[in-house]
Amino acid sequence: MSYLSPLLTMLVNAVKKSTANLDRDFSEIERLQSSVRPYQNFVTNSYNKVAQNLRVEFGKIRPDAAFFEQNVTSIPQSGSCFLVNPIDGLSNFSRGLAAFATTVAYCENGEVKASVVYNRASDELFFAEKGNGSYKEGFRNHERLRVSSNKDENLALVSLQIGCDSDSEYAKARNRVAKIAAQSRVWGSVALGMAYTAAGKTDVAVSLGNGLNSVIAGLLLVKEAGGYVYNLDQAIAPAKLEQILGSANLAAANNNMEELLKKLA
């Protein structure tokens, strides 16, 4: 696919337009780090502006589609919808760290059709469409994404994002992954972690206890980059992405990491 389909063209343009204010806001956040003034309200306002912009822009694309900004537990089985996270990695954004992303997954009749993950700070844009592959935007040509070919789980690099209600549960999950994985990285954004796995930069992306809105776009990226997606509560890789979305404990990986994921499960 040397071109963007009409659907992806509209999604990409909508995401870029909706996040235009983040350039200014992120620069301001970096300055606020050394200020004595509280900046939490500023962060909330930035998030809300992106959310509202996305709602308006996607309403132009599919006026009849539902719009879900808050996390949902499943995809509606009829009709179309947008599942978005205006700023995935909000903690990073709030501290002036350039590891956050705006994500969107477009779904029809219970199937994930297309997704976009965009880091405005680094201008990294990843996108995928079901059956048409996964890509990273380039200046002239879009780069086809492929998961890594690493077969040695002892050399596996695991991207990890844990959403736990308590420090003890977080530590327990983190320690378990550390014992099994040779190396791990915590990006602070589950969507970026999935995107980097789709691009072959990491071998596995693990999401524990994170909302569907944050993880769904990245899962399609990995699936379309030739990877597998897993429900860690069952340690299986089903044929369809939609079969695992009821679990809060998910993973995406190259197709050689199944034994490692069984250990994690």
Sequence and secondary structure as in RCSB ss.txt:
>XXXX:A:sequence
MSYLSPLLTMLVNAVKKSTANLDRDFSEIERLQSSVRPYQNFVTNSYNKVAQNLRVEFGKIRPDAAFFEQNVTSI
PQSGSCFLVNPIDGLSNFSRGLAAFATTVAYCENGEVKASVVYNRASDELFFAEKGNGSYKEGFRNHERLRVSSN
KDENLALVSLQIGCDSDSEYAKARNRVAKIAAQSRVWGSVALGMAYTAAGKTDVAVSLGNGLNSVIAGLLLVKEA
GGYVYNLDQAIAPAKLEQILGSANLAAANNNMEELLKKLA
>XXXX:A:secstr
  S  HHHHHHHHHHHHHTTHHHHHHHHHHHHTT SS  HHHHHHHHHHHHHHHHHHHHHH TTSEEE S  SS 
 SSSEEEEEEEEETHHHHHTT S  EEEEEEEETTEEEEEEEEETTTTEEEEEETTTEEEE  SSS EE      
  GGG EEEEEE  SSHHHHHHHHHHHHHH SEEE  S HHHHHHHHHTTSSSEEEEES  HHHHHHHHHHHHHT
T EEEETTTTB  SSGGGGTT SEEEEE TT HHHHHHH 
